[in-house]
């Protein structure tokens, strides 16, 4: 029987040609696309569904036109087997390619394919039969079919454009997550609801069409038939589901409190901010907007809304991503979590520059200019070094050829994200500094470098590189390690296992939150083995610490092969020192790790944490006191009296006293008591003036500069002297 089915399929030329086109499509996707898209997974399934929606729709229309003498259900009986065969060809080709191309999780890929492609095939077939059964000429039917495909495709994307959501549902592709990759993406119940209403709508139209086609009954009988009321119900359900995608009422209801700063309105949940925090962010947002306007020579423009969500899970629920802050310039809206507010200035730049962007998204169609414009406003990219300094180090290390390749979206994504941001930011800053903001805003909109600057992009790039050579400094050991850590990374598009690893890490995080540390450790272990990810290694260490087994945590850092890789080791120095101190009490060995972490200077926060440990914990013999503080910091054994906890250890020098003071005030900052933190810091610094060396070491100078930068803002905001 199976053999006869395939024989009948192969006898018909249209089906042979169709099968050949599916084979060609699959091979092209596998052979010529990036590693993420070529394996059987979400991306492969999505592109296949788009192809299927076109071919099966038009093929079904033509078949139905040829068989007009038959009823709708007879036509469907003839079509379902060829449609199934068509749909299975890309799946079969991908499964066969897995023999030669690594695929981390075939099971997940098969699930995605079944969830996305087969429903699209069914809807395409049903829609084709519906249009093919219309009593019009073939030409008019094909015109209606094309209009149907295009209009439903465009309409499906509108909720992602007009609402807070970055995702959309459409029968042609199933689910589009937006241009942000959520590694742990899984199709939720809302996706299945979208499929149900889509299929119900087209089935009800077919049933109603069949009723009209068969019967000679009058309108009264047709309107009283169950087919008619099924059509009304299905169409209404589809309409309600579709229009609910535009609604953000739940988001506005959740973030019911507002903070207004000039033309910027911040929406937040009142219980998520203390009074000091609200006052601080109000002032910071005012400062950010003023600095951006000043750099680009702008006047405050239209109203901008900033939505601050408490957690990454909230961001995923209301917007559709856990991984990134989202700005929609065309809406003048920013969606961000409280924990990521350090990137708010960058996101605000996208919104403020929207008046100079291009339709329909009100940003530059050159991704390098869009992101570069937002990076260029920052003096320090990582809190310590500028984008110019880091770009110069990228070139010295031979980690990039230049900025030209990251100007367009595909090139931007094909590079390591940190490399793309730093290079584009430095290049944009050079253009603004050398030629002025007005010309930059013109090229931001037009993307015609020669028309604006009378120079080609390669000439401008060479000019920028020459400027970087003027500030070039010899790289020391730590500069090299830092550059490798920041920039020697692969693009998302070149990580075929990204979905599998993301899912493992998501499940591990959920188990950790539920305090099932053994399960979490097992999942983190699998992720670490398969990917070597820094997050997975850290997760394993945290699990062992919460299981009160610091020696096992240290063993993980000693024996996991990926720990020694350049993209992991620098960031693990701090953690390794902490674990050594908790596992063995060897503060000298721990101090060696903390010194390495401090010298690496991986951003301001990392440097401050390493400085604190090196000069406070590393300069005392009070092992028990250090261990108690570390257990408190990691949430293993909380101590109520923070003053006694911190001041039970006596430092040996000025650096130690500075570090102890920072640790103590950090407890107030975590609770949102920012004015108290500044008051205590100011008094402590005054008390330490007599202990300050005349010529402090460079680490102390950098630490003091970072603290001055931070607390000078507190002084302006809280009017403390």
C-alpha positions in Angstrom: 0.0 0.0 0.0 2.8 2.4 0.9 4.7 1.5 -2.3 1.6 2.2 -4.4 1.2 5.6 -2.7 4.7 6.7 -3.6 4.3 5.3 -7.1 1.1 7.3 -7.6 2.9 10.4 -6.2 5.8 10.0 -8.6 3.7 9.5 -11.7 2.4 13.1 -11.7 4.8 15.7 -13.1 3.7 18.5 -10.8 4.4 16.3 -7.8 7.8 15.3 -9.1 8.8 18.9 -9.7 7.4 19.8 -6.3 9.5 17.1 -4.6 12.6 18.3 -6.5 12.0 21.9 -5.3 11.7 20.7 -1.7 14.9 18.8 -2.1 16.7 21.8 -3.6 15.4 24.1 -0.9 16.5 21.8 1.9 20.0 21.3 0.5 20.5 25.0 -0.1 19.5 25.7 3.5 21.8 23.0 4.9 24.8 23.7 2.6 24.8 27.5 2.4 23.3 28.9 5.6 24.9 29.5 9.0 25.4 26.6 11.5 22.4 27.8 13.5 20.0 27.6 10.5 21.4 24.5 8.8 20.6 22.0 11.6 17.1 20.6 12.3 15.7 23.1 14.8 13.5 26.1 15.2 15.1 28.2 12.5 15.2 25.4 10.0 11.6 24.7 10.7 10.5 28.3 10.4 12.1 28.8 7.0 10.8 25.5 5.8 7.3 26.5 6.9 7.5 29.7 4.9 8.5 27.7 1.8 5.7 25.1 2.5 3.1 27.8 2.9 3.8 29.1 -0.6 4.2 25.9 -2.5 1.4 23.9 -0.9 -1.0 26.8 -1.1 -0.6 27.4 -4.8 -0.3 23.7 -5.6 -3.5 23.0 -3.8 -5.2 25.9 -5.6 -4.2 24.5 -9.0 -5.3 21.0 -8.1 -8.6 22.2 -6.8 -9.3 24.2 -9.9 -8.5 21.1 -12.0 -11.0 19.0 -9.9 -13.8 21.5 -9.7 -16.4 18.8 -10.4 -15.6 17.1 -7.1 -16.7 18.2 -3.6 -14.4 19.9 -1.2 -13.8 16.8 0.9 -13.1 14.6 -2.1 -10.5 17.0 -3.2 -8.9 17.0 0.3 -8.9 13.2 0.2 -6.8 13.3 -3.0 -4.4 16.0 -1.7 -3.5 15.0 1.8 -1.1 12.3 0.9 1.0 14.3 -1.5 1.0 17.2 1.0 2.3 14.9 3.7 5.1 13.7 1.4 6.0 17.2 0.4 6.2 18.2 4.1 8.3 15.2 5.0 11.0 15.8 2.4 12.9 18.6 4.3 12.6 16.7 7.5 14.1 13.6 5.9 16.9 15.5 4.2 17.8 17.2 7.5 17.7 13.9 9.4 20.1 12.4 6.8 22.4 15.4 7.0 22.7 14.8 10.7 25.0 11.9 9.8 27.5 14.5 8.5 26.6 17.7 10.4 26.6 17.9 14.2 23.1 18.3 15.7 23.0 18.6 19.4 19.3 17.6 19.9 17.5 15.8 17.1 14.6 15.2 19.3 14.0 18.9 20.0 14.5 19.6 16.3 11.9 17.0 15.3 9.5 18.4 17.9 9.9 21.9 16.5 9.4 20.7 12.9 6.2 18.9 13.8 4.9 21.8 15.8 5.6 24.4 13.1 5.7 22.8 9.6 2.8 20.3 9.7 0.2 22.8 10.9 1.4 25.2 8.2 1.1 22.5 5.6 -2.5 21.7 6.8 -3.6 25.3 6.7 -2.0 25.9 3.3 -3.8 22.9 1.8 -7.1 23.9 3.3 -6.7 27.4 2.1 -5.7 26.3 -1.4 -8.8 24.1 -1.6 -11.0 27.0 -0.5 -9.7 29.4 -3.1 -9.6 26.7 -5.8 -13.2 25.9 -5.2 -14.3 29.5 -6.0 -16.2 30.0 -9.2 -13.8 32.5 -10.8 -11.2 32.3 -13.5 -7.9 30.8 -12.7 -6.2 34.1 -13.1 -8.5 35.8 -10.6 -8.2 32.9 -8.2 -4.4 33.2 -8.3 -4.7 36.9 -7.7 -6.9 36.4 -4.6 -4.6 33.7 -3.3 -1.5 36.0 -3.6 -3.5 38.8 -1.9 -4.5 36.3 0.9 -0.9 35.2 1.5 0.6 38.7 1.5 -2.1 40.3 3.5 -2.2 37.6 6.2 1.6 37.6 6.4 1.8 41.4 6.9 -1.2 41.5 9.3 0.4 38.8 11.4 3.4 41.0 12.0 1.5 44.1 13.0 1.0 43.2 16.7 4.8 43.0 17.1 5.0 46.4 15.6 2.3 48.2 17.5 2.4 46.5 20.9 5.1 45.9 23.5 5.6 42.3 22.2 8.5 41.6 19.9 7.0 38.3 18.7 4.1 37.4 16.4 2.1 34.4 15.2 1.3 33.7 11.6 0.0 30.6 9.8 2.9 30.8 7.3 5.7 30.6 9.9 4.0 29.6 13.1 6.0 31.8 15.5 8.4 34.7 14.9 10.3 35.6 18.1 11.5 39.0 16.9 15.2 39.8 16.2 16.3 38.9 19.7 17.5 35.3 20.2 16.0 33.7 23.3 18.2 30.6 23.6 15.7 28.7 25.8 12.8 29.5 23.5 9.9 27.0 23.7 6.5 27.3 22.0 4.0 28.3 24.7 0.3 27.5 25.1 -0.5 30.8 23.3 1.2 29.4 20.2 -1.1 26.4 20.2 -4.1 28.7 20.7 -3.1 30.6 17.6 -2.9 27.4 15.6 -6.3 26.2 16.8 -8.0 29.5 15.8 -6.2 29.5 12.5 -7.3 26.0 11.6 -10.8 26.5 13.0 -11.2 29.6 10.8 -10.3 27.9 7.6 -12.2 24.7 8.3 -15.3 26.7 9.1 -15.0 28.6 5.8 -14.6 25.3 3.9 -17.7 23.8 5.6 -19.7 26.9 4.9 -18.4 27.0 1.3 -19.4 23.3 1.0 -22.9 24.0 2.3 -23.4 26.8 -0.3 -21.9 24.8 -3.1 -24.1 21.8 -2.4 -27.3 23.3 -1.4 -29.9 25.3 -3.3 -31.5 26.4 0.0 -32.4 30.0 0.5 -30.5 32.4 2.7 -32.8 31.7 5.6 -31.8 28.1 5.7 -28.2 28.9 5.2 -28.2 31.4 8.1 -29.9 28.9 10.4 -27.4 26.1 9.5 -24.7 24.9 12.0 -22.0 25.6 9.4 -22.9 29.3 9.3 -22.8 29.6 13.1 -19.5 27.6 13.2 -18.1 30.1 10.7 -19.3 33.1 12.9 -17.9 31.5 16.0 -14.5 30.6 14.5 -14.2 34.0 12.8 -15.0 35.8 16.0 -12.5 33.7 18.0 -9.8 34.5 15.4 -10.6 38.2 15.5 -10.6 38.3 19.3 -7.3 36.4 19.5 -5.7 38.7 16.8 -6.8 42.0 18.4 -5.8 40.9 21.8 -2.2 40.6 20.5 -2.3 44.4 20.2 -3.3 45.0 23.8 -0.8 46.1 26.4 -3.4 46.7 29.1 -1.9 43.9 31.4 1.5 45.5 31.2 0.2 49.0 32.0 -1.9 47.5 34.8 1.2 45.8 36.3 3.4 48.8 36.0 0.8 51.2 37.4 3.2 53.8 38.9 4.8 56.5 36.9 7.8 58.8 37.3 8.0 61.8 34.9 11.3 63.4 33.9 10.9 66.0 31.2 9.5 64.3 28.1 10.3 60.8 29.6 7.8 58.8 31.5 9.0 55.8 33.6 6.4 53.1 34.3 7.2 50.8 37.2 5.7 48.7 40.0 5.7 50.8 43.1 6.9 48.0 45.4 9.9 47.4 43.1 11.5 50.8 43.9 12.3 52.4 47.2 12.0 56.2 47.5 15.8 56.7 47.2 15.9 54.5 44.0 13.0 56.4 42.4 14.7 59.7 43.1 18.1 58.4 41.8 16.7 57.1 38.5 14.6 60.2 38.0 17.8 62.3 38.2 19.8 59.8 36.1 17.3 59.7 33.3 17.2 63.5 33.2 21.0 63.5 33.0 21.1 60.8 30.3 18.6 62.6 28.1 20.5 65.9 28.6 23.8 64.3 27.6 22.4 62.6 24.6 20.7 65.8 23.4 24.0 67.7 24.0 26.1 65.3 22.0 23.8 65.2 19.0 22.7 68.9 19.3 19.0 68.0 19.8 16.1 69.5 21.6 13.8 67.3 23.7 11.5 65.6 21.3 8.3 63.6 21.6 7.3 61.7 24.7 9.3 58.6 25.5 8.0 55.8 27.7 10.4 53.6 29.8 8.9 50.4 31.2 10.9 49.0 34.0 10.0 45.4 34.8 11.1 43.7 38.1 12.6 40.5 36.7 13.7 38.8 33.4 10.7 36.5 33.7 8.4 39.5 33.7 10.2 40.9 30.6 9.6 37.5 28.9 5.9 37.4 29.9 5.1 40.9 28.7 7.6 41.6 25.9 8.9 38.2 24.8 12.6 38.0 25.7 14.6 37.2 28.9 18.0 38.1 27.4 18.0 41.8 26.4 16.6 45.2 26.9 14.3 46.2 24.0 13.8 49.6 22.5 11.1 50.3 19.9 12.1 53.7 18.4 9.0 53.9 16.3 7.0 53.7 19.6 9.4 55.9 21.5 9.4 53.1 24.1 12.0 51.2 26.1 11.4 47.9 27.9 14.0 47.0 30.5 14.4 45.1 33.7 15.5 46.8 37.0 18.6 44.7 37.1 19.7 46.0 33.7 19.1 49.7 34.2 22.9 50.3 33.8 22.2 50.0 30.0 19.3 52.5 30.1 21.3 55.3 28.6 22.2 53.2 25.6 18.5 52.3 25.1 17.4 55.9 25.5 19.7 56.9 22.7 17.8 54.7 20.3 14.5 56.3 21.3 15.8 59.9 21.3 17.4 59.4 17.8 14.1 58.0 16.4 13.3 61.4 14.7 16.4 60.8 12.5 15.9 57.2 11.7 14.3 55.7 8.6 10.8 54.2 8.2 9.2 52.0 9.3 11.4 51.5 12.4 12.7 55.0 12.9 16.3 53.8 13.2 19.1 53.5 10.7 18.9 50.7 8.3 22.7 50.3 8.8 22.8 48.3 12.1 26.4 49.5 12.7 25.2 53.1 12.7 22.1 52.3 14.9 24.2 50.6 17.6 27.2 52.8 17.1 25.2 55.9 17.8 24.1 54.5 21.1 27.6 53.3 22.1 29.2 56.6 21.1 27.5 58.5 23.9 29.4 56.6 26.6 32.8 57.8 27.8 33.6 54.3 29.0 32.3 51.2 27.3 32.9 48.9 30.3 33.1 51.5 33.0 36.9 51.7 32.8 37.9 51.8 29.1 36.5 53.7 26.1 35.3 52.1 22.9 38.4 53.7 21.2 40.8 52.0 23.6 39.1 48.6 23.2 38.9 49.0 19.4 42.6 49.7 19.2 43.3 46.6 21.3 41.0 44.5 19.0 43.2 45.5 16.0 46.4 44.9 17.9 45.2 41.4 18.7 44.1 40.8 15.1 40.5 40.0 16.3 38.8 42.0 13.5 39.6 43.5 10.1 37.5 46.6 10.6 34.1 48.2 10.9 32.9 47.9 7.3 31.6 44.4 7.8 29.5 45.2 10.8 27.6 48.1 9.2 24.8 45.9 7.8 22.6 43.6 9.9 24.0 40.3 8.6 27.6 41.4 9.2 26.8 42.7 12.7 25.3 39.4 13.7 28.1 37.4 12.1 30.7 39.0 14.4 30.9 38.5 18.1 28.4 40.9 19.7 30.9 42.7 21.9 33.2 43.2 18.9 30.4 44.7 16.7 29.2 47.1 19.4 32.7 48.3 20.3 33.9 48.9 16.7 30.7 50.5 15.6 30.7 52.8 18.7 34.2 53.9 18.2 33.7 54.5 14.5 30.5 56.6 15.2 32.3 58.6 17.9 35.1 59.3 15.4 32.6 60.6 12.8 30.9 62.8 15.4 34.2 64.2 16.8 35.7 64.8 13.4 32.8 66.0 11.3 30.1 67.0 13.8 26.8 65.6 14.9 24.7 67.1 12.1 26.5 65.2 9.4 26.4 62.0 11.5 22.6 62.3 11.9 22.3 62.8 8.1 24.3 59.6 7.3 22.4 57.9 10.2 19.3 58.4 8.1 20.6 58.2 4.5 23.5 55.8 4.9 25.2 57.5 2.0 28.7 58.2 3.4 30.1 59.7 0.2 27.2 62.1 -0.2 27.6 63.3 3.4 31.4 63.2 3.9 32.7 63.3 0.3 34.5 60.2 1.3 33.8 56.5 0.8 33.2 54.2 3.8 36.6 52.5 3.3 38.3 55.9 3.3 36.6 56.9 6.5 37.4 53.6 8.0 41.1 54.1 7.2 41.0 57.6 8.7 39.5 56.2 11.9 42.1 53.4 12.1 44.8 56.0 11.8 43.3 57.9 14.7 43.3 54.7 16.8 47.0 54.2 16.0 47.7 57.6 17.5 46.4 56.4 20.8 48.0 52.9 20.5 49.7 51.5 23.6 51.7 48.3 23.9 49.6 45.5 25.3 50.6 43.9 28.5 49.6 40.4 29.7 46.3 41.5 31.2 45.4 43.6 28.2 45.7 40.5 26.0 43.7 38.3 28.3 41.0 40.9 28.6 40.8 41.4 24.8 40.5 37.6 24.3 37.8 37.4 27.0 35.8 40.2 25.6 36.2 39.7 21.8 37.3 36.2 20.9 33.8 34.8 20.8 31.6 33.3 18.2 28.5 34.8 16.7 25.1 33.5 17.7 24.6 32.4 14.1 27.7 30.1 14.4 26.4 28.3 17.5 24.4 25.3 16.3 23.7 24.0 19.9 22.4 27.3 21.2 18.8 26.1 21.6 19.8 22.9 23.4 22.2 24.7 25.8 19.7 27.5 26.4 17.0 25.0 27.3 19.4 23.1 29.7 20.4 26.4 31.4 16.8 27.6 31.7 15.7 24.3 33.4 18.8 24.5 35.6 18.0 28.0 36.7 14.4 27.0 37.5 15.6 24.1 39.6 18.1 26.4 41.4 15.3 28.9 42.2 13.3 26.0 43.5 16.3 25.0 45.7 16.6 21.6 44.0 20.3 22.0 43.9 21.2 18.4 42.9 18.9 18.6 39.9 20.2 22.0 39.0 23.8 20.8 39.3 23.1 17.8 37.0 21.6 20.1 34.3 24.4 22.7 34.7 26.9 19.8 34.4 25.3 18.7 31.1 25.4 22.2 29.7 29.0 22.7 30.8 30.1 19.4 29.2 28.3 20.2 25.9 29.2 23.9 25.6 31.8 24.9 28.2 29.6 27.9 29.0 30.7 30.2 31.8 27.2 30.4 33.2 27.0 26.6 33.4 30.3 26.4 35.3 29.2 29.1 37.7 25.9 27.4 38.2 27.6 24.2 39.2 29.8 26.0 41.7 26.8 27.8 43.2 24.9 24.5 43.5 27.8 22.9 45.4 28.1 25.9 47.7 24.4 25.7 48.5 24.8 22.0 49.2 27.5 23.1 51.8 30.3 21.4 49.8 32.8 24.1 48.9 35.5 21.5 48.3 33.4 20.0 45.5 32.9 23.5 44.1 36.7 24.0 44.1 37.1 20.6 42.4 34.8 21.8 39.6 37.0 24.8 39.0 40.1 22.6 39.1 38.9 19.8 36.8 36.4 21.2 34.3 38.4 21.5 31.0 36.6 24.6 29.8 37.6 26.6 32.9 41.0 27.2 31.4 39.6 28.6 28.1 40.2 32.3 27.4 36.5 33.1 27.3 36.0 31.7 30.8 39.1 31.8 33.0 39.4 35.6 33.4 35.8 35.9 34.7 36.3 32.9 37.1 39.3 34.3 39.0 37.1 36.2 41.5 34.9 33.2 42.1 37.8 30.8 42.4 39.4 33.0 45.1 36.1 33.0 47.0 35.8 29.2 46.8 39.3 28.6 47.9 38.7 30.8 50.9 35.5 28.9 51.8 36.9 25.5 51.1 40.3 25.6 52.7 40.7 28.9 54.4 43.9 29.5 52.5 43.6 33.3 52.2 47.1 33.7 50.6 46.1 31.4 47.7 42.7 33.1 47.5 44.5 36.5 47.4 46.5 35.4 44.4 43.2 34.7 42.5 41.7 38.0 43.6 44.9 39.9 42.5 44.6 38.3 39.0 40.9 39.3 38.9 41.7 42.9 39.9 44.5 43.2 37.4 42.3 42.0 34.6 39.9 45.0 35.1 36.9 43.3 33.5 34.6 46.3 33.9 34.1 48.6 36.9 31.9 46.3 39.0 34.2 43.3 38.6 37.3 45.4 39.4 35.6 46.9 42.6 34.7 43.4 43.8 38.2 42.1 43.2 39.8 45.2 44.9 37.6 44.7 47.9 38.6 41.0 48.3 42.3 41.5 47.6 42.8 44.4 50.1 40.3 43.5 52.8 40.0 39.7 52.8 43.5 39.1 51.5 45.2 41.3 54.1 43.8 39.6 57.3 44.4 36.4 59.2 40.8 36.3 60.3 39.8 33.2 58.2 36.6 32.6 60.1 35.5 36.2 59.6 36.2 36.2 55.9 34.3 32.9 55.4 31.3 34.2 57.3 31.2 37.3 55.1 31.5 35.2 51.9 28.7 32.9 53.1 26.6 35.9 53.7 27.4 37.4 50.3 26.5 34.2 48.5 23.2 33.8 50.4 24.4 30.6 52.1 24.1 31.8 55.7 22.7 35.3 56.2 23.9 37.4 59.1 21.5 40.1 60.4 24.0 42.5 62.0 26.0 43.6 59.0 28.0 46.2 60.9 29.3 43.6 63.3 29.9 41.2 60.4 32.0 43.6 58.5 33.8 45.5 61.2 34.8 42.4 63.1 37.7 42.3 60.7 40.4 44.9 61.1 42.3 45.9 57.9 46.0 46.4 57.8 46.3 49.5 55.6 44.4 52.3 53.7 43.4 50.0 50.8 41.9 47.6 53.3 39.9 50.4 55.1 38.6 51.6 51.7 37.5 48.0 50.8 35.8 47.5 54.2 33.9 50.7 53.8 32.7 49.7 50.3 31.5 46.4 51.5 29.5 47.9 54.3 27.8 50.6 52.2 27.0 47.9 49.5 24.6 46.3 51.9 22.6 49.6 52.1 22.7 50.0 48.3 21.3 46.5 47.8 18.3 47.4 49.9 17.8 50.6 47.9 18.9 52.9 50.8 21.1 55.0 48.5 21.1 58.2 50.6 22.2 56.2 53.7 24.9 54.6 51.6 26.3 57.9 50.5 26.1 59.4 54.0 28.1 56.5 55.4 30.6 56.6 52.5 31.2 60.3 52.8 31.8 60.1 56.6 34.0 57.1 56.2 36.2 58.8 53.5 36.6 61.9 55.7 37.8 59.6 58.5 40.3 57.9 56.3 42.0 61.0 54.9 44.8 60.9 57.4 45.6 57.3 56.4 45.8 58.0 52.6 49.3 57.5 51.2 50.9 60.5 49.4 51.5 58.4 46.3 49.0 55.6 46.3 49.3 52.5 44.0 47.5 52.7 40.6 44.8 50.2 41.8 43.9 52.5 44.6 43.8 55.5 42.2 41.5 53.7 39.8 39.3 52.6 42.7 39.0 56.1 44.1 38.2 57.5 40.6 35.4 55.0 40.2 34.0 55.7 43.6 34.2 59.5 43.0 32.4 59.1 39.7 29.6 57.0 41.4 29.1 59.0 44.6 29.4 62.4 43.0 26.1 61.6 41.4 24.6 60.6 44.7 25.7 63.9 46.2 23.9 65.9 43.4 20.8 63.8 43.8 20.4 63.6 47.5 21.8 67.1 48.3 24.2 65.7 50.8 27.4 67.5 51.8 
